[in-house]
Amino acid sequence: MADSLADRLRSLLASDVYTERGRLRADDLLVRERVGRGLGEATARLRELASQWRADRVPPSTREQPFPPAAVMEPIRRAERLVRAIEDVSVAVRGLPLLNQDKVWDRVRGAGLGELLQFDWTLVGESDALSTDLAGAFALDEADLAGAETRLRRMREVIADRRHYIEILA
């Protein structure tokens, strides 16, 4: 009876979340969701800080000065570049290869789950730290944009290492 109920649930969900393989895949998807949430919060905070900066410090256009001074606009431009970089990392995280072949799952379960967990833990930690760092800034010039770029660089390295590791397992 329990097997038929589990089979019905699997068919309704189009997933096998009630098996070990299904739990590993669901955990992988949860990691992606968590990293994406942290990166989304960081992006939203940067956009909010840039908007406040623009409202508070960018003077209105006049005939004598139709464009704002470059020094006033530079923090906004840096923030916009950082937002694009965060979005690129978010896309890369969502595009990480899924472990869906039986032989790969068996290898991951047998030997590589700890390494894969470490990659995922680093991604979650860096995205949460990035979000927390930017949430603590009250103005765009107080935000540690260089530190944020360093965190993103670390995340890109971990993504590349994780992809390479999965290729080795496959």
Contacts in CASP RR format, 6 or more apart in sequence:
PFRMAT RR
TARGET T0000
AUTHOR 0000-0000-0000
METHOD contacts of the structure
MODEL  1
MADSLADRLRSLLASDVYTERGRLRADDLLVRERVGRGLGEATARLRELA
SQWRADRVPPSTREQPFPPAAVMEPIRRAERLVRAIEDVSVAVRGLPLLN
QDKVWDRVRGAGLGELLQFDWTLVGESDALSTDLAGAFALDEADLAGAET
RLRRMREVIADRRHYIEILA
6 18 0 8 1.000
9 18 0 8 1.000
10 16 0 8 1.000
10 17 0 8 1.000
10 18 0 8 1.000
15 22 0 8 1.000
15 25 0 8 1.000
15 26 0 8 1.000
16 22 0 8 1.000
16 25 0 8 1.000
17 23 0 8 1.000
17 25 0 8 1.000
17 26 0 8 1.000
20 109 0 8 1.000
21 102 0 8 1.000
21 105 0 8 1.000
21 109 0 8 1.000
24 99 0 8 1.000
24 105 0 8 1.000
24 108 0 8 1.000
24 109 0 8 1.000
24 113 0 8 1.000
25 98 0 8 1.000
25 99 0 8 1.000
25 100 0 8 1.000
28 98 0 8 1.000
28 99 0 8 1.000
28 120 0 8 1.000
31 120 0 8 1.000
31 123 0 8 1.000
31 124 0 8 1.000
32 93 0 8 1.000
32 94 0 8 1.000
32 96 0 8 1.000
34 124 0 8 1.000
34 127 0 8 1.000
34 128 0 8 1.000
35 90 0 8 1.000
35 93 0 8 1.000
35 123 0 8 1.000
35 124 0 8 1.000
35 127 0 8 1.000
36 90 0 8 1.000
36 93 0 8 1.000
36 94 0 8 1.000
36 127 0 8 1.000
37 127 0 8 1.000
38 127 0 8 1.000
38 128 0 8 1.000
38 130 0 8 1.000
38 131 0 8 1.000
39 86 0 8 1.000
39 87 0 8 1.000
39 89 0 8 1.000
39 90 0 8 1.000
39 93 0 8 1.000
39 127 0 8 1.000
39 130 0 8 1.000
39 131 0 8 1.000
40 86 0 8 1.000
40 90 0 8 1.000
40 131 0 8 1.000
41 131 0 8 1.000
41 134 0 8 1.000
41 135 0 8 1.000
42 86 0 8 1.000
42 127 0 8 1.000
42 130 0 8 1.000
42 131 0 8 1.000
42 134 0 8 1.000
42 148 0 8 1.000
43 83 0 8 1.000
43 86 0 8 1.000
43 87 0 8 1.000
43 90 0 8 1.000
45 131 0 8 1.000
45 134 0 8 1.000
45 135 0 8 1.000
45 137 0 8 1.000
46 79 0 8 1.000
46 82 0 8 1.000
46 83 0 8 1.000
46 86 0 8 1.000
46 134 0 8 1.000
46 143 0 8 1.000
47 79 0 8 1.000
47 83 0 8 1.000
49 79 0 8 1.000
49 134 0 8 1.000
49 137 0 8 1.000
49 139 0 8 1.000
49 140 0 8 1.000
49 143 0 8 1.000
50 75 0 8 1.000
50 76 0 8 1.000
50 79 0 8 1.000
50 80 0 8 1.000
50 140 0 8 1.000
52 139 0 8 1.000
52 140 0 8 1.000
53 75 0 8 1.000
53 76 0 8 1.000
53 79 0 8 1.000
53 139 0 8 1.000
53 140 0 8 1.000
53 141 0 8 1.000
54 76 0 8 1.000
57 72 0 8 1.000
58 68 0 8 1.000
58 72 0 8 1.000
58 73 0 8 1.000
58 76 0 8 1.000
59 65 0 8 1.000
59 68 0 8 1.000
59 69 0 8 1.000
59 72 0 8 1.000
61 67 0 8 1.000
61 68 0 8 1.000
75 140 0 8 1.000
75 141 0 8 1.000
76 140 0 8 1.000
78 145 0 8 1.000
79 140 0 8 1.000
79 143 0 8 1.000
79 145 0 8 1.000
82 145 0 8 1.000
82 148 0 8 1.000
82 149 0 8 1.000
82 152 0 8 1.000
85 149 0 8 1.000
85 152 0 8 1.000
86 130 0 8 1.000
86 148 0 8 1.000
86 152 0 8 1.000
89 152 0 8 1.000
89 155 0 8 1.000
89 156 0 8 1.000
89 159 0 8 1.000
92 156 0 8 1.000
92 159 0 8 1.000
93 123 0 8 1.000
93 155 0 8 1.000
93 159 0 8 1.000
96 159 0 8 1.000
96 162 0 8 1.000
96 163 0 8 1.000
97 163 0 8 1.000
97 166 0 8 1.000
99 105 0 8 1.000
99 108 0 8 1.000
99 166 0 8 1.000
99 169 0 8 1.000
101 170 0 8 1.000
103 170 0 8 1.000
104 166 0 8 1.000
104 169 0 8 1.000
104 170 0 8 1.000
107 169 0 8 1.000
108 116 0 8 1.000
108 169 0 8 1.000
112 169 0 8 1.000
115 165 0 8 1.000
116 162 0 8 1.000
116 165 0 8 1.000
116 166 0 8 1.000
119 158 0 8 1.000
119 161 0 8 1.000
119 162 0 8 1.000
119 165 0 8 1.000
120 162 0 8 1.000
122 154 0 8 1.000
122 155 0 8 1.000
122 158 0 8 1.000
123 155 0 8 1.000
123 158 0 8 1.000
123 159 0 8 1.000
123 162 0 8 1.000
126 151 0 8 1.000
126 154 0 8 1.000
126 155 0 8 1.000
126 158 0 8 1.000
127 155 0 8 1.000
129 151 0 8 1.000
130 148 0 8 1.000
130 151 0 8 1.000
130 152 0 8 1.000
133 143 0 8 1.000
133 144 0 8 1.000
133 147 0 8 1.000
133 148 0 8 1.000
133 151 0 8 1.000
134 143 0 8 1.000
134 148 0 8 1.000
137 143 0 8 1.000
137 144 0 8 1.000
END
